[in-house]
Amino acid sequence: MHGNSELIQQLRRTIGTTVVYNGVRCSVMELLEQPLGLVLQALDTRTAIQDTQFGSPHRRVTQVFTVPCLSEESREALHPELLALELNLSLSLD
């Protein structure tokens, strides 16, 4: 898909942006390129328990979410979860 590099550039510019994801205020922290996704970190005091590699509870950490960028049905369309962030991406995936 030749629009992929343009999408990556636009998504990189969203790093640091505040968004609401499933009712949680978050900041865009990172862009993953394979598979294409945005990493969000909760901005409130909400925490999750992080497990060790063996599955034992280890420590409390800030919640982190990964939002897929491309639709599972069509790699030529943006994922509904990404669109719900209202990032105003002006991109055509031709």
C-alpha positions in Angstrom: 0.0 0.0 0.0 1.7 3.2 -1.2 -0.2 5.4 1.3 1.4 3.6 4.2 4.4 6.0 4.5 2.1 9.0 4.5 0.0 7.4 7.2 3.2 6.6 9.3 4.3 10.3 9.0 0.9 11.6 10.1 0.7 9.1 13.0 4.2 10.1 14.2 3.0 13.7 14.4 0.3 12.6 16.9 2.9 11.5 19.5 2.3 13.6 22.6 -1.4 14.3 21.7 -4.0 13.8 24.4 -6.9 11.5 23.3 -9.8 9.7 25.0 -9.7 5.9 24.5 -12.7 3.9 25.8 -13.5 6.7 28.3 -9.9 6.9 29.6 -7.8 10.1 29.0 -4.5 9.0 27.4 -1.4 10.4 25.7 -0.1 9.0 22.5 3.3 7.6 23.5 4.7 5.7 20.5 4.1 4.4 17.0 4.6 0.7 16.3 5.3 0.0 12.6 4.9 -3.8 12.5 1.9 -4.3 13.0 1.0 -0.6 12.6 -0.4 0.6 15.9 -0.4 3.5 18.4 0.7 3.0 22.0 -1.4 5.1 24.5 -0.6 5.6 28.1 -3.4 6.5 30.6 -3.0 10.0 32.1 -5.0 9.5 35.3 -4.0 7.5 38.3 -5.4 4.3 36.9 -2.9 1.4 37.2 -2.6 -2.2 36.2 -0.7 -5.0 37.8 2.3 -6.0 35.7 3.1 -9.7 35.8 6.6 -11.2 35.7 7.5 -13.5 32.8 6.2 -16.4 34.8 2.7 -14.8 35.4 3.2 -13.8 39.0 2.0 -10.3 40.0 5.0 -8.0 40.2 4.2 -4.3 40.4 1.7 -1.6 39.6 2.2 0.3 36.4 0.3 3.0 34.5 -2.2 1.4 32.0 -1.0 1.2 28.4 -3.1 0.4 25.4 -2.2 -0.5 21.8 -4.6 0.7 19.2 -4.4 -0.9 15.7 -4.2 1.5 12.8 -5.4 -0.6 9.9 -8.7 -2.4 9.6 -8.7 -6.1 10.0 -11.2 -6.5 7.1 -9.3 -4.3 4.7 -5.7 -3.1 5.0 -6.8 -0.2 2.8 -8.9 1.3 5.5 -8.3 2.8 9.0 -9.3 0.8 12.0 -12.5 1.9 13.8 -10.6 2.2 17.1 -8.1 4.6 15.5 -11.0 6.7 14.0 -12.7 6.9 17.4 -9.6 8.8 18.7 -10.6 11.7 16.5 -7.0 12.5 15.5 -8.2 14.3 12.3 -6.0 12.2 10.0 -6.4 13.7 6.5 -5.3 10.7 4.6 -6.6 8.8 1.6 -5.4 5.2 1.5 -5.6 4.7 -2.3 
